[in-house]
Amino acid sequence: MLSAKSLFQEILDDDESFRLFCSIAASGESQGGWENGRIAALVPASERDLAPKVARHGADEDKHGRIFNALMKKRGLQPVPVPEEADYTMLLERHGIGLAHEQLKRDEPLSVQDIVTYLAHSRVTEQRASEQMELLRKHFSDHPDIGRAVKMISHDEDNHLAYCHEELLRFAYAGHGRTIQRILRECALAEIAVYRDVSLAVMDHMGRILGWSKAKSAVLAAGIHAVYAYERLGGWRRMVSLEMPERRDALGGPATTSVEFA
């Protein structure tokens, strides 16, 4: 019987599929680290108190990238190039999600509108990250090889999501509410399509590595399309709601280290 646990266990048990999974994850996290680092450096003067939190977000993402690379190293594996069609962060940027890299490469301060856009986009993508890591934590938190990494990354992603909620509510109270809701909706509808396409691409690559039958691949593809249909019909709304989180000031302190994975 196909299940999320059995599927990931199959990927975990094979060196080549595990290497591809970790390479994709490490690349995305490292890219997120760079983006947040640049945003922290370009935060406008009126929002300087936000800069340390954005920097902490970036430091966490960099740490996650190092953890995924360390998991490969422990098994004597080297990263592989990420297939273009499976590059979630690159495809998000092409769909206008997140601040453009060309803008972040310039040493020009961002506007408050840019910061609101960044937070709204992060709120959507961090919802996805938090849910994915919660799934892995549910099934693999006690795994001898990846358990500690899964728990650490899942905790961080929950912090990132809480931070986005809290900061967006602050901006909403300051008069940006309608803009935030518009950006959240646009971003969520774009993200669910990107997530579907990337999921199909990743499963296609995994299927070839692991020798899945056409029938198994077809069932998995149908499941991905079913998730997209649910999200397109209304599931996307979970990505745009805002509520004050239980974890207040979730990124207010220093980032935890990943020294045990080095």
Helices and strands as residue ranges (DSSP letters): H 4-13, H 15-42, G 45-50, H 51-74, G 84-86, H 88-94, H 101-105, H 112-140, H 147-171, I 172-176, H 177-210, H 214-233, G 235-239, G 259-261
